Each structure stands twice: as structure tokens, then as C-alpha cells.
Amino acid sequence: MHVTFIGDIHGCYQSMLALLEKIPKKNNRIIFLGDLINKGPRSYEVYQFIRGNEYECIKGNHEYYCIFRDKKNYKEIWKNSGGAQTVKSIEKSLPLHSPKKTAYVLSEMSSFFSLLPEFLIIKTAFKTRFLVTHGGISTTFYRKNRYHLQDCLDADFVSNKPYFFNKEPLAVIPEVTQVIGHQPTPYAPIHINGNYLIDSGCVYNERRGMGYLSALMFDLNDASTPILFRQPNIDV
């Protein structure tokens, strides 16, 4: 049995489909690491595909922005973090010419995103467990919670989880391998201190070393090096 983690899609629908064509499906649990939407041109299509095909996905900060987009403190964040592109993709895909209808679709998307898990813990046949979050448990946050992993996962800062937004180095947690997206990294995936950062900045074509969608496939019965799948951004 294998498990494959796919980094931040950010509306790059065609790139996602091309990457999935490269990944074996048999005996393979495929998990998206959040940030399905915003910034790229086809967020609504990505959402429809993930939901329609019942792929596993955890919640990312951009799903969080969608859920809370009408709250006072998040209206500008939603708009400035790529929400406008998501609205355009909805209007183009359906097509819609009514703000009320677009708002209804966004509410439908928000309801779906609110049900996504915030983290997953995946057991293996060897000692290590995979801890799957969008942004990861940082060294600082792990220390603040007295090196108790469950306390880190349960922490709630005004209804959001710190590991949606973490940009700091990841904690080294005994017998745990963290796998995250969120931190676009040149030449990702990066393996640091036993953890993996797999967001290779698909939506950031202009940045050197980025412009790829990446996936890592692990064997749950063998602690061998994971297999990398990469797809250049083909969305325009």
C-alpha cells in the first residue's frame, strides 16, 4: 500500500490533471494538502473535480479564507489572496452573471471546505507516522506546547489552527514525519530533518526553481525513499 501527497494546486486545473495521469492509482491513497483554490485561473474546476471524485484533501489557509470571506477581518484577505481569480473562474465556468448566484456557489464551496479535516495522521508498518498538515508544526510552536504533539494539533487561536499558516522551520518530532504544502520552495520537494516540504510553487511561474506541481509517493510498508512526480504548470 502506498500514500501519495500532492502539493498546493491553486487553481492550476490542467496541471493537476496532467500530474494525476502520472501517478499510479492502484493501492495508492492520494491526498491533497490544501490550497486547491485562489491565484490560478481554474479554481472552480479544481474544486468540482476534487469533490466529484471524492479525493481526500485537508484544509489549507486559502480554504479557510473562503470559509470566512464575509467576516470583517477576512474580506480584504480573501480579495487580495486570490479570491478575485476564484470568483472569475466560477463566472467563466458556469457561466454566471449574477452576484447572488456567484455568492451561492461560494457558499456551497465554503460548506464543502469546512468539512475537510485539518490534519491527518497516517500509520505505517514501520515506526514513523506521517503527520499531514497544510503548514506544519513549527519548532517554536512545538516547544510552546511542551513538546506535546496532540496539544499542538488541538490548539485553537480564535477558531483557526496555527498550522494552516506556519512559515517557520518544522519541528523534529520523534517517530513523526511531517509532510506539508503552504511554503512555496524553490526546487521542492525538500527533505529537511526528516520532514518534507512539497509545495514547488506551481502558480509562481516567474520564480526560478518553481512553476511545478509536485507529488511524493511513499510505501507504507517500507521506509524507502519516496517517488517524486512533477508536472510543469500548463495553465494559462
C-alpha positions in Angstrom: 0.0 0.0 0.0 1.2 3.5 -0.9 0.2 7.0 0.0 0.8 10.0 -2.3 0.7 13.6 -1.2 0.1 16.4 -3.7 1.1 20.0 -3.1 -0.8 23.2 -3.5 -2.9 23.3 -6.7 -4.0 27.0 -6.5 -6.5 26.7 -9.4 -4.0 25.1 -11.8 -6.5 22.6 -13.1 -4.9 21.3 -16.3 -1.6 20.9 -14.4 -3.3 18.9 -11.7 -4.9 16.5 -14.3 -1.6 16.0 -16.1 0.1 15.2 -12.7 -2.6 12.7 -11.8 -2.1 10.9 -15.1 1.5 10.1 -14.0 0.6 8.8 -10.5 -0.4 5.1 -10.1 -3.9 4.7 -8.7 -3.9 1.0 -7.6 -3.3 0.5 -3.9 -2.4 4.2 -3.6 -4.1 6.6 -1.2 -3.9 10.1 -2.8 -4.2 13.1 -0.5 -4.2 16.8 -1.5 -2.5 19.1 1.0 -4.9 22.0 0.7 -4.9 25.4 -1.1 -6.9 24.0 -4.0 -8.1 27.4 -4.9 -7.1 31.1 -5.5 -4.4 32.7 -7.5 -4.6 30.3 -10.5 -7.2 30.6 -13.4 -9.4 27.5 -12.8 -10.1 27.2 -9.0 -13.8 26.3 -9.5 -12.8 23.4 -11.8 -10.3 22.1 -9.3 -13.0 22.2 -6.5 -15.5 20.4 -8.7 -13.0 17.7 -9.6 -11.8 17.0 -6.1 -15.4 16.9 -4.8 -16.8 15.0 -7.6 -14.1 12.3 -7.5 -14.1 12.2 -3.7 -10.4 12.7 -3.4 -9.0 13.2 0.1 -7.9 16.7 1.0 -7.0 18.6 4.1 -7.9 22.2 4.7 -5.4 24.9 3.7 -5.3 28.6 4.5 -7.0 29.5 1.2 -9.9 27.2 2.0 -10.0 29.0 5.4 -10.1 32.4 3.7 -13.0 31.2 1.5 -15.0 29.9 4.6 -14.6 33.2 6.4 -14.5 35.6 3.4 -17.5 37.6 4.7 -16.1 38.2 8.1 -14.8 41.7 8.8 -11.2 40.7 9.3 -11.1 38.5 6.2 -12.8 40.4 3.4 -9.6 42.1 2.2 -7.5 39.0 2.9 -9.8 36.9 0.7 -9.8 39.5 -2.1 -6.0 40.1 -2.0 -5.0 36.5 -1.7 -6.6 35.3 -5.0 -10.3 35.3 -4.2 -11.0 37.5 -7.2 -9.5 34.9 -9.5 -11.7 32.2 -7.9 -14.8 34.4 -8.5 -13.8 34.8 -12.1 -13.4 31.1 -12.5 -16.9 30.5 -11.2 -18.4 33.0 -13.5 -16.5 31.7 -16.5 -17.2 28.0 -15.8 -20.9 28.1 -15.2 -21.3 31.0 -16.6 -22.9 33.3 -14.1 -23.8 36.9 -14.5 -25.4 37.5 -11.1 -23.5 38.3 -7.9 -26.2 36.5 -5.9 -25.6 33.3 -7.9 -21.9 33.6 -7.5 -22.3 34.1 -3.8 -24.4 31.0 -3.6 -21.7 28.9 -5.3 -19.1 30.4 -3.0 -21.3 29.4 0.0 -21.5 25.9 -1.4 -17.7 25.7 -1.7 -17.3 27.0 1.8 -19.6 24.4 3.2 -17.5 21.7 1.5 -14.2 23.2 2.7 -15.5 23.5 6.3 -15.9 19.7 6.4 -12.3 19.0 5.3 -10.0 17.7 8.1 -7.4 20.0 9.5 -4.8 17.2 9.8 -4.3 13.5 9.1 -2.0 11.0 10.9 -1.2 8.1 8.8 0.3 4.9 10.3 3.0 2.9 8.6 4.3 -0.7 9.0 7.5 0.8 10.5 7.9 3.2 13.4 7.3 6.5 11.7 3.9 8.1 11.3 3.1 10.7 8.7 1.7 13.9 10.1 -0.1 15.7 7.3 -1.0 19.4 7.8 -1.0 22.3 5.4 1.7 24.5 7.0 3.2 22.2 9.6 4.1 22.3 13.3 7.0 24.7 13.8 9.8 24.2 16.2 8.7 27.3 18.2 5.1 26.1 18.5 6.1 22.6 19.4 8.2 24.0 22.2 5.5 26.3 23.4 3.2 23.3 23.8 5.8 21.4 25.9 6.7 19.1 23.1 3.2 17.5 23.1 2.0 16.8 19.6 -1.6 16.5 20.5 -1.6 19.8 22.3 -0.3 21.4 19.1 -3.0 19.8 17.0 -5.7 20.8 19.4 -4.6 24.4 19.7 -7.2 26.9 18.6 -6.4 30.6 18.0 -9.8 32.3 17.6 -11.2 29.4 15.5 -8.1 28.9 13.3 -5.2 26.5 13.6 -1.7 27.8 13.7 -0.5 25.0 11.3 -2.7 26.5 8.5 -0.4 29.4 8.3 3.0 28.4 9.6 6.0 29.7 7.7 8.7 28.7 10.2 11.0 25.7 10.2 9.3 22.5 11.0 9.7 20.8 14.4 11.6 17.5 14.6 9.0 15.2 16.3 10.0 11.7 17.5 8.8 9.0 15.2 6.8 11.5 13.1 7.4 12.7 9.5 5.7 15.9 8.7 4.6 16.4 5.1 3.3 19.9 4.2 2.5 22.3 1.4 2.0 26.0 2.0 5.6 27.1 1.9 6.5 27.5 -1.8 10.1 26.4 -2.0 12.5 26.6 -5.0 13.5 23.1 -6.1 10.9 21.4 -3.8 10.2 18.8 -2.7 12.8 19.5 0.1 13.7 16.9 2.7 14.8 18.6 5.9 15.4 17.0 9.3 13.1 14.1 8.4 10.3 16.3 7.2 9.1 17.1 3.6 8.1 20.4 2.1 6.4 19.7 -1.3 4.9 23.0 -2.5 7.0 23.7 -5.6 5.1 26.9 -6.4 3.1 25.7 -9.4 1.3 29.1 -9.7 4.6 31.0 -9.5 5.9 30.6 -13.0 8.1 33.6 -12.8 10.1 32.4 -9.9 13.3 30.5 -10.6 13.1 26.9 -9.4 9.3 27.0 -9.1 6.4 26.6 -11.6 5.8 22.9 -10.9 3.2 20.8 -9.3 4.8 18.1 -7.2 3.7 14.8 -5.6 5.5 12.3 -3.4 4.5 8.7 -3.2 5.6 6.7 -0.1 5.5 3.0 0.5 3.6 2.4 3.8 5.3 -1.0 4.3 8.9 0.1 3.6 10.8 3.2 4.8 12.4 3.7 1.4 12.9 6.9 -0.4 9.6 8.3 -1.8 9.0 8.5 -5.5 8.7 12.0 -6.9 6.2 13.1 -9.6 6.4 16.5 -11.2 4.4 18.5 -13.6 5.2 21.9 -15.1 2.5 24.5 -15.0 0.5 24.3 -18.2 -2.4 26.5 -17.1 -2.5 29.9 -18.8 
